[in-house]
Amino acid sequence: MIIHSTSRRWALAGFAALTVTALAGCAGGDGGSTGGSASGAGGGDEPEKFTVLTANENQALEDQLQMLADGPCAEENAAMPIEHQKTAQADTTQKVTLLASQNALPQHFIAGTDMVRPTGDLGAGGLVADYKEVLGDGFSNILPAAASTVENVYGQMVSLPYQYNLEGIWYNKAIFEEVGIEEPQTYDELLAAADALEAAGYQPLTTAGADGWPMTRLMGMYIFRNVGPDAMAKVKDGSAKLTDPEYVEGAAALQDLATSGYFGTGFQTMDGGTSTAQFLTGKAAMKYDGSWLLSNINDPSQNEIGEENIGFMPFPAVDGGAGSIDQWAANAGAAMAANAKTMGPKTEAWFGCIAENYGKQALETSGIVSGFQVNGEVADVAPVTKMVQEKVADIDETVLWFEALFDAKTGSLASTNGSLLVSGDMSPEDYMAALQASVEAAQ
């Protein structure tokens, strides 16, 4: 589902201090760096191979890049052959830190979120390239929504959106039509729709309460719609507090959804698989989730309501709020950075070919929704997958998920206390006060 690489792991207690010093003086990979590249690297030779470091758990990315090397990017591959390297997802930060300290960063590599931000070890050390500069005119092959998401997460354009997930409300078109409901455009309309569905004998919403995050996503989206797309950035920089009334209102909205019975009975102990089954068997009319649900939707053995009855809508607007219904929540998977110190014409040609061809190939061969333009006609794509890809292409601005900018402890607290909030055992004010205290303790 969603991969977050925000924690740092060090092999030895003194390794961190040693590495920061080493990173500041890193010159790049085996062959040094070239002059005259779009990213402004220094003089020297590019490496002989286009080395790519990916996670063991993400075999699909290696497969897709190899298909490009064997097909549309054969010319680039002949000039600089691709070489695949692997690491365990959990070891990413330690692995990349070690490679950087040894002047051995690959041309293209997975990295921890914090590492590639402007204040991170790699970002501050000038070791990650900006894809706007690397791609030049070819940056138009990155969808605006994906670029918005990457910049929101990392603070700069330092990752390619090989996977791209939208979050929104999946709904049963047949049930909506039967009850006479249109897609809600405002939160008040969503509540009215829930009342109508309940009156007609349908469970309005299903959510995996045991997982925690599906509930905080609903709360977070209310806050983004109410406060604006920079709601959580304001909390991070201290210009707003989670205890401010407009933030507490989001916690109150989530609590009201639960105590009104819209999630049905037993939702607090329900896992993701059970919640998905409730929706795909027609027992619940709506489910807030991400586009990763496509694998379940496109599986006839799971989807009993039929792909023709699946709709997908953004979280509705809050009346009087500063946010917009057009600002979907999204994420672009783990960071896939480029080595700024070894950037040169052959490497740039590789990235240009990837940006131009990945979107179509991944969608056509594997049904993968990415953040790249789909250049050319694609045959035999599942209808719901095609619908999601088209929505992605039409979006200009995105927002993050509620916990995206929290430290690990605060993020965990948001979920664990969430069960107390939705049960009514914790007030919205106390819930937000506990989170704000955790945020301040981490600063």
N, C-alpha and C positions, 0 to 999 in steps of 0.2 A: 504494500500500500504506500504509505508515505514514509520516506526515509529521512530522518533527521540526524545530522552528524554534528552536533553542537558541543559535545563534551570533549575534553582533552585528556589523553592518556599518555603518561610518560613512563618510560622504562625505568628510569632512575630519578631520584629526587633532584639531583643536580643537573639533569639533562636539559631542563627547560632553560635555565640561565645560559648554558653552553650553546643551545640551539639558537636562541635569540641573537647572540653575538655572531654565530656562524651565518645565519640567514641574511644578516645585514650586508655581508660581504660576498654572497653567492654570485657567481657569474654565469651559472646555467649548466647545461648538460655537457656531454663528452666533447663536442666539437666547438664549444664557445658559442658566440652569437654573431649575427650578420649585421652589416650596415645597410641602410636604405630601406628597411622594411617599414610597412605602414604603422607598426606599433612602436617604432623608434628604438629598436634594440641596438646594441653597440656593435663594434666590428668583430669579424671572425667568420668561421664556417658553420653552417648548419650541420646537425647530426646527419649521419647517412640514412637513418631509419626514422619513420614516423611512429614513435613509441606511444602506446596508449595504455594507461593503467585504469582498469575498471574493477568493480567489486565482484567477488566470486558469486554473490547472490544475484547478479545482474547479467546472466549469460546472454540475454536478448540483445543488449547493447553491443557486445563483442560480435555477435552473429550479424547484426545489421551493418556494422562498420566493415566487416569482412566482405559482406555482399557488395557494399559500395566499392571496395578495393578490387573485387573481381568483375565489377560491372561498370557503372557510370564513372567511377573514379579510377579506372584502370590506368589512365595516362599519368595521373598524380602518383599512383602506387608504383608505377614503373620508375618514376623519377626519385621517389622516396618510399621504399616498401614499408608497409605497415607491420608493426611488431606488437603483439599483445602481451601485456603483463597483468597479473591479478593480485588482489589482496582481499582479505576478509573485511567485510563492511565495518566490523567492530574495531579493526586495527588500522583504519584509514588514517586517522590523525597521527598516530605514532609512525606509521610507514612513511607518509609523505614528509613529515618533519625530518626523519632520518635521511631520506633521499635529498631533501633540500640542503641539509647540513653537509652532505657529501658532494654537492654540485652535480647531482644525478637526477634531477627532476625530469620525468618524461616530457615529451612534447605536449601531451594531452593527458590529464589525470584527474581522478576523483579526489575530492578534498573535503575537509570538514567545513561546515558553514562559517564558523568564527574565523578560520584561518584566512579566508579569501576576502573578508570584509576589509575596508580601508584601515581599520585599527588592528587587524589580525597580523600574525607573524609573516605570512606570505604577502598579504596586501600591503602592509607597511614597508616590507622589504623590496617592493617593486618587482616581485617574482611572478605575478599573474597578469596576463595581458587583458586589455579591454577589447572585447569582441567587436565593438563599434569601429575601432581602429583597424583591427585585424581584417575584418570583412570589407570595409569600405562601402562601396555601392552595393555589395552583396548582402549587407545587413538588412536590406529590404526583404530578404528571405526569412527573417525572424518575424513572427507575428507580433503586432503591437502589444497584445495581451501578454504574451510570453515575456517580451522585453520588460514590460511593466512589472511583472511578477519577479523576475530575476533581480531587477534593480531594487525592488522593495525588500527582498530577502537579504541581499548581499551588500546593498549600498552602491553597487557598481555593476557593470555588465561583464561579469567574470565567469559565467556559466552558460553552456548551451542547453536548450530545453529539449532533450531527447525524449523525455516523457512529460506530458502536460496534463494536469488534472484540474478540472473545474469542480467546484462544489456548489450544490444547489438542492432544490427539492424535486425529487422524482415523484411523479404522480400517475395514477391510474386514469387514463382518459375515459374509459368506459364508465367508470364510477362517477367521474365528474359530469359526464354527459347525462347519465341517468338522474343524478340529483339536481342538474341544472346549474352547474358551477363553471365559471370561466376562470382562467388563471388569475389568482389574486395579484393585484398590483400594489396594494398597501397592506400593512400588517393588520389593520382593522378588518380588511376584506378576508385575510387569511383566517382570522378568528371567526368571522361570520361563516366562512366555508366549513371550518371545523365543526361549528354548531349544527350546520345543515347536514353534514355527513353523519354526525352522531345521531341526529334525529331520524335519519334514514336507516339507521342500524349498522353503520360502518364505523370501524375504529379510524379516527381521522389521521393519526400519525403513529409510526412505529420508530423506536429508537433503541439502540443498544446501550442501555443504562449501565451495564456492567463494565463497558469499555471506557466510560467517562467522557472521552473527547466528543462523541456525537452531541452530547448535551451542551458542552461548553461552546461548540461550534454555533449552535442556535443562539446562545446568549451573545457570543461575539458578533454574529452577523447583525443582531438587533443594535448593538453598540455602534458598529460601523455605519449602519444606516442612520442612527440617531446623531452621533457625534461627527461623523465624516470619515473618509478613508485613512486619515492620519491619526485616528483615535488611539491606537496602541503605541504609535511612535511618540505621541505626546506623553503617554505614561512613562515610556522608557527615558525620555529626555527630561522628565520632571516638570513639564509645563502643565500637566494635568495629573489628577490622582484617581485611582479606581473608586475612591470614596466620594467623588463628585457626584451630584444627583443624577446627571445624565448617564453615568456608568452604572450606578446602582439600579437605575431603571431597567437596564438589560438583565440583571440578575433577577429582578422582580418579574420580568416578562417570562423568563424560563420557569421560575417557580409557579407562575400562574398556569402555564401550559400543562405542567405536571399535575398540580392540584385540581385542575379542571377536568382531569380524566382523559385528556386528548391522547395520551400515550397508551391508554389501556391499563390492564392490571399486570403486575409482575415485571414491568419494564426495567426496574432497577437491577434485576438479576439476569436480564436478557443479554446474550452475547450477539456479536455481529451477524453470525450465520443464521441464528433464529430470527433476528429482526429482518434480514434480507428475505428469508423464506416467507415471513408474514406479508411482506409487500408483493413478492412475485407469485404468491398463491391467491392474491386478492383479498386477504384478510384485513389489510390496512390500505388506506387510500393514498397516503403520502409517506415519504421517507427522505430526510435530509441526509445526503451522502455525496460521495465524489464520483467522478467519471470512471474511477477504477471499478465501479459496479458493473461496467459493460461486460466484463468476463462472465458474470452471473446472468445478466440480461440476455446475452447472446447464446446462452446454453439452454437448449430446448428442454433438457431434463430438469432444469430449475425454474425456468420462466413459464408458468402455467397460464398467465394472463395474455400472453402473446405480445410480440414486439410492436405490433401495430397499436397497442393500447398503452405504450410507455411514453410519458411526457417528461420534460425536464425544464424547470423554470428557476430563475434566480430568486434569492430571498427577497421578499417584497420591501418596498419603501416604508419608512416610518413617517407619518404625517408630521410636518414641521422639522424633520431631521435634515442634517447637512449632507448626508450621504445620498447616493443614487442607486436605483434598482439596477442600473447598467453596470455597476461595479461588482463583478462576480468575485467570489473567493477562489483562489487558485494557488497551486504550487507546481514547481517544475523539477521535483525529485532532487537527488543529491547533486552537489556542485560538480561540474566537469570543466575544469580550468585549463588554460593554455599557459605554457612556460614562456614568459615574456623575454627571458634572457637568451633563448635560442630561436627566437622568431626570425624567419626569413622568407624569401619568395616561395620556396617549395612547400614550407609548412603552411604559409598563407593560402597557397593554391589548394592544399588538402582541405583546410577549413572552408574555403569557398565552395569546393565541390560538395562537402558534407551539407552545408547550409542550403545549397540549391537542390539536392536530390534526396535528402533523408526523409522529408515529410511524406512525399509520394511513396517511396519504397516501403517505409515502415507501416504506413496505412494499408498499402496494397498487399504486402506479404504477411503481415502479422496483426493487422487491425489495431496498430498502436496509434493513439492520438498523441501527436507531438506539438511542439510550439513552433514548428517550421511551416512555411508555406507549402501547400500541396500543388506542385507545378505539373500540370497535365491531368488527364483523365485517369481515374482509378476505377477499376472494375471489381465487381463482386464484394463490395463492402457492406457489412450488415447495416440495415437502415438506421438503427439507433446510434451506431457508431458514426455514421455519416452525419446524422443530425448534430451530434456533439461537436464534431470537427467543424461544421459550419458555424456553430455558435462561437467556437473559439476564434474563428477567422473574423467574426464581426465585433469582437470586444476590443476596446482601446485601453481600458484601465481596470486594474484588479486590486483586490485587497488581500491581506494575509489572513491566516487563521488566528484565533484569539490568543493562543499561547506562543505564537511564532517568535516573539521578541523577549519572552521570559527566559530566565535562567532555568536550569533543570529542576531545581527544588520548587520554584514557584509554579512551574508548569504541572508538576506532579500534584501540588496542593490544590490547584484549580480543579483537577479531576476528583481527588479524594473527598474534598469538601463539597463537591458538586452533588454527591449522593445525599448529603445532609440538607443541602439547599432544596432539592426537588422533593424531598420527603416532608419539608416544612419544619425540620428540626433545627434549621439554622436560618436566620433572617437574611434577606438580601444585603442589609447594611453590614451585618457581622461577616458575611461571606467576603464581601469586597474589602472590608477592613483587614481581614487576615491576609488576603492576597497583597494588599498595598504594603502591609508591614513586611512581607516576604520580599517584595520588590525592593524596598528601601534597604533591607538588610543585605541584599546582594550588591548594592551600588557602592 
